[in-house]
Amino acid sequence: MTNSVPFSLWWRRQILPGFGLSLGFTLVYLSLIVLIPLAALFIKASGIGFDGFVRTILSPRVLAAFQLSFSVSFYAALVNIFLGTILAWVLVRYRFPGRRFLDAIVDFPFALPTAVAGIALTAIYSPNGWVGGPVHALTGWKLTFTPLGIFLALIFIGFPFVVRTVQPVLADLNIEFEEAAASLGASRLQTILRIVIPELIPAALTGFTLAFARALGEYGSVVFISGNMPMKTEIVPLLIMMELDQFHYTEATVIAAVMLVVSLILLFLINGLQRWGKLKGEFV
Amino acid sequence: METVSPVPIRHPAIRDPWPVRAVLLIVAIVFAVLFLFIPLLAVFYEAFQKGIPAYLAALGKPASQSAIQLTLLVAAIAVPANLIFGVAASWAIAKFNFPGKTVLISLIDLPFAVSPVTSGLVFVLLFGARGWFGPLLSAWNIKIIFAVPGIVLATIFVTFPFVARELIPLLNSQGSDEEQAALSLGANGWQTFWRITLPKARWGILYGVILCNARAMGEFGAVSVVSGHIRGLTNTIPLHVEVLYNDYDYVGAFAVASLLTLLALFTLLIKALLTWRRAELEQS
């Protein structure tokens, strides 16, 4: 690491050419496409003043959207921890026909455009759909146009995050620790609880946070299934869209700025969790 | 995100009891059927519900054709732009040490943390009629928002990190010994880059480009904010899916959506082939 070397010295010590050109281009492009537009959002939001900010955020419709988005995203990410870890476990530890195919198709929600996911999920979970039909007949529940539908869509787009963060950790886990525990008389359950699970916690939490962050901002796969009723099934990204459609730019900007701050905090958290996971990995 | 072969479990003491294995496998498979296979099947079932002629007719309509053309145009601008950025950023970051490198890497990932709706909104704030540059643009008679340039900008923003993310770790792991050898043998900077670095990184570049392209063609939320939904002019494929769906033209919506689904499956296939190839290279 040359980080401690004075600037003028390491600049001259570069062997390969093109440092100035590539870094210069990177910084200019990054600033033009990402940094200046995001800064514009904060500058515009701060222009409204404290009173206007509070009035916008504390309006009942905005509060209802925030409550819905945060609670449904949280529950979906929570369920995804379990589903994702089970899928990762099955993919790494068991042999069964179609394992490689299942492994490849886990990324389907990442690859499928959100609008397509939205209409496909709505079609199958609606009361006359392939899955929604039997569920409606048996329990009377309606899955579409309810928070339950939003929850299902967020499970769909979130679970690959948990699978893909837990899977490599599980594959690198040293099997000898489990053998040692077993030979010392631990039951399989004790081994899982005391040896395996603690190793998976940083990765599972990273996957949870990634899925939660994605769910909070998700738009395409939710708008079709949610029905978009204000106060009932209106998520925050949709509310921003509604405000924009009515030319309420300040309101839209303030709500988006709050969501962006939340995303940045989550991003920070994810970085911390990944560092923790790496540290933990080094001792295994 | 790599495919991993199952860990060989030799000893029964560290093997899960068979009821546990059966339950976990069933949970994994039922979940995969409900959330992966049924949505996938539903797209094609709905698209072909009225037969192949209706499917082809839906795709052949002028509005569908112009949506396809616009999507191809947008991807043809956004993907090369982010490819050039990705190559420049990974050259600067992987081949040189400089202060602030970790911050730069985090900033490159930033667009992934931003909600699609917010990604579109920032460009409305900059270039919209009431945005920072709005008066200037209208004086010069340039339209960015509710026009193709806005769609391109929003797409570049949301697909910004894909190529860089693939290439930074790849170039980092390859080191720069071969580049230094080429330079010491008299090659100039560009020759070294074109003949040494680029060929070594070609699979990583291909993978990054394919992921970037899939998202560029499928982006919905960000593009929806800036497009204005002008049929035949500013509707991309995902936006056209929404328009048809809201018009209750389900065959049309799913027919157009099936194109994006095929693109997603193609992306997954390439990804699986590349990871299997990488795994084979590591074994040999």
Boltz contact constraints between the chains, C-beta under 6 A:
constraints:
  - contact:
      token1: [A, 2]
      token2: [B, 97]
      max_distance: 6.0
  - contact:
      token1: [A, 3]
      token2: [B, 99]
      max_distance: 6.0
  - contact:
      token1: [A, 14]
      token2: [B, 96]
      max_distance: 6.0
  - contact:
      token1: [A, 15]
      token2: [B, 180]
      max_distance: 6.0
  - contact:
      token1: [A, 16]
      token2: [B, 95]
      max_distance: 6.0
  - contact:
      token1: [A, 16]
      token2: [B, 176]
      max_distance: 6.0
  - contact:
      token1: [A, 16]
      token2: [B, 179]
      max_distance: 6.0
  - contact:
      token1: [A, 17]
      token2: [B, 189]
      max_distance: 6.0
  - contact:
      token1: [A, 18]
      token2: [B, 189]
      max_distance: 6.0
  - contact:
      token1: [A, 19]
      token2: [B, 96]
      max_distance: 6.0
  - contact:
      token1: [A, 22]
      token2: [B, 88]
      max_distance: 6.0
  - contact:
      token1: [A, 22]
      token2: [B, 91]
      max_distance: 6.0
  - contact:
      token1: [A, 22]
      token2: [B, 92]
      max_distance: 6.0
  - contact:
      token1: [A, 23]
      token2: [B, 92]
      max_distance: 6.0
  - contact:
      token1: [A, 25]
      token2: [B, 88]
      max_distance: 6.0
  - contact:
      token1: [A, 26]
      token2: [B, 88]
      max_distance: 6.0
  - contact:
      token1: [A, 26]
      token2: [B, 89]
      max_distance: 6.0
  - contact:
      token1: [A, 26]
      token2: [B, 92]
      max_distance: 6.0
  - contact:
      token1: [A, 29]
      token2: [B, 85]
      max_distance: 6.0
  - contact:
      token1: [A, 33]
      token2: [B, 156]
      max_distance: 6.0
  - contact:
      token1: [A, 33]
      token2: [B, 157]
      max_distance: 6.0
  - contact:
      token1: [A, 33]
      token2: [B, 160]
      max_distance: 6.0
  - contact:
      token1: [A, 34]
      token2: [B, 110]
      max_distance: 6.0
  - contact:
      token1: [A, 34]
      token2: [B, 111]
      max_distance: 6.0
  - contact:
      token1: [A, 37]
      token2: [B, 122]
      max_distance: 6.0
  - contact:
      token1: [A, 37]
      token2: [B, 126]
      max_distance: 6.0
  - contact:
      token1: [A, 40]
      token2: [B, 122]
      max_distance: 6.0
  - contact:
      token1: [A, 40]
      token2: [B, 125]
      max_distance: 6.0
  - contact:
      token1: [A, 40]
      token2: [B, 126]
      max_distance: 6.0
  - contact:
      token1: [A, 41]
      token2: [B, 122]
      max_distance: 6.0
  - contact:
      token1: [A, 44]
      token2: [B, 125]
      max_distance: 6.0
  - contact:
      token1: [A, 83]
      token2: [B, 31]
      max_distance: 6.0
  - contact:
      token1: [A, 86]
      token2: [B, 24]
      max_distance: 6.0
  - contact:
      token1: [A, 86]
      token2: [B, 27]
      max_distance: 6.0
  - contact:
      token1: [A, 86]
      token2: [B, 28]
      max_distance: 6.0
  - contact:
      token1: [A, 87]
      token2: [B, 28]
      max_distance: 6.0
  - contact:
      token1: [A, 90]
      token2: [B, 24]
      max_distance: 6.0
  - contact:
      token1: [A, 90]
      token2: [B, 25]
      max_distance: 6.0
  - contact:
      token1: [A, 90]
      token2: [B, 28]
      max_distance: 6.0
  - contact:
      token1: [A, 95]
      token2: [B, 6]
      max_distance: 6.0
  - contact:
      token1: [A, 102]
      token2: [B, 32]
      max_distance: 6.0
  - contact:
      token1: [A, 103]
      token2: [B, 3]
      max_distance: 6.0
  - contact:
      token1: [A, 104]
      token2: [B, 268]
      max_distance: 6.0
  - contact:
      token1: [A, 104]
      token2: [B, 272]
      max_distance: 6.0
  - contact:
      token1: [A, 105]
      token2: [B, 36]
      max_distance: 6.0
  - contact:
      token1: [A, 107]
      token2: [B, 268]
      max_distance: 6.0
  - contact:
      token1: [A, 108]
      token2: [B, 36]
      max_distance: 6.0
  - contact:
      token1: [A, 111]
      token2: [B, 214]
      max_distance: 6.0
  - contact:
      token1: [A, 111]
      token2: [B, 264]
      max_distance: 6.0
  - contact:
      token1: [A, 111]
      token2: [B, 267]
      max_distance: 6.0
  - contact:
      token1: [A, 111]
      token2: [B, 268]
      max_distance: 6.0
  - contact:
      token1: [A, 112]
      token2: [B, 264]
      max_distance: 6.0
  - contact:
      token1: [A, 113]
      token2: [B, 218]
      max_distance: 6.0
  - contact:
      token1: [A, 113]
      token2: [B, 238]
      max_distance: 6.0
  - contact:
      token1: [A, 113]
      token2: [B, 260]
      max_distance: 6.0
  - contact:
      token1: [A, 114]
      token2: [B, 220]
      max_distance: 6.0
  - contact:
      token1: [A, 115]
      token2: [B, 220]
      max_distance: 6.0
  - contact:
      token1: [A, 115]
      token2: [B, 238]
      max_distance: 6.0
  - contact:
      token1: [A, 115]
      token2: [B, 241]
      max_distance: 6.0
  - contact:
      token1: [A, 115]
      token2: [B, 242]
      max_distance: 6.0
  - contact:
      token1: [A, 116]
      token2: [B, 257]
      max_distance: 6.0
  - contact:
      token1: [A, 116]
      token2: [B, 260]
      max_distance: 6.0
  - contact:
      token1: [A, 116]
      token2: [B, 261]
      max_distance: 6.0
  - contact:
      token1: [A, 119]
      token2: [B, 245]
      max_distance: 6.0
  - contact:
      token1: [A, 119]
      token2: [B, 253]
      max_distance: 6.0
  - contact:
      token1: [A, 120]
      token2: [B, 39]
      max_distance: 6.0
  - contact:
      token1: [A, 120]
      token2: [B, 42]
      max_distance: 6.0
  - contact:
      token1: [A, 120]
      token2: [B, 43]
      max_distance: 6.0
  - contact:
      token1: [A, 121]
      token2: [B, 39]
      max_distance: 6.0
  - contact:
      token1: [A, 123]
      token2: [B, 42]
      max_distance: 6.0
  - contact:
      token1: [A, 123]
      token2: [B, 46]
      max_distance: 6.0
  - contact:
      token1: [A, 124]
      token2: [B, 38]
      max_distance: 6.0
  - contact:
      token1: [A, 124]
      token2: [B, 42]
      max_distance: 6.0
  - contact:
      token1: [A, 156]
      token2: [B, 35]
      max_distance: 6.0
  - contact:
      token1: [A, 164]
      token2: [B, 1]
      max_distance: 6.0
  - contact:
      token1: [A, 171]
      token2: [B, 4]
      max_distance: 6.0
  - contact:
      token1: [A, 175]
      token2: [B, 7]
      max_distance: 6.0
  - contact:
      token1: [A, 178]
      token2: [B, 14]
      max_distance: 6.0
  - contact:
      token1: [A, 179]
      token2: [B, 14]
      max_distance: 6.0
  - contact:
      token1: [A, 182]
      token2: [B, 13]
      max_distance: 6.0
  - contact:
      token1: [A, 182]
      token2: [B, 14]
      max_distance: 6.0
  - contact:
      token1: [A, 217]
      token2: [B, 115]
      max_distance: 6.0
  - contact:
      token1: [A, 219]
      token2: [B, 116]
      max_distance: 6.0
  - contact:
      token1: [A, 219]
      token2: [B, 117]
      max_distance: 6.0
  - contact:
      token1: [A, 219]
      token2: [B, 221]
      max_distance: 6.0
  - contact:
      token1: [A, 220]
      token2: [B, 220]
      max_distance: 6.0
  - contact:
      token1: [A, 220]
      token2: [B, 221]
      max_distance: 6.0
  - contact:
      token1: [A, 237]
      token2: [B, 115]
      max_distance: 6.0
  - contact:
      token1: [A, 237]
      token2: [B, 117]
      max_distance: 6.0
  - contact:
      token1: [A, 240]
      token2: [B, 117]
      max_distance: 6.0
  - contact:
      token1: [A, 241]
      token2: [B, 117]
      max_distance: 6.0
  - contact:
      token1: [A, 256]
      token2: [B, 118]
      max_distance: 6.0
  - contact:
      token1: [A, 256]
      token2: [B, 121]
      max_distance: 6.0
  - contact:
      token1: [A, 259]
      token2: [B, 115]
      max_distance: 6.0
  - contact:
      token1: [A, 260]
      token2: [B, 118]
      max_distance: 6.0
  - contact:
      token1: [A, 263]
      token2: [B, 113]
      max_distance: 6.0
  - contact:
      token1: [A, 267]
      token2: [B, 113]
      max_distance: 6.0
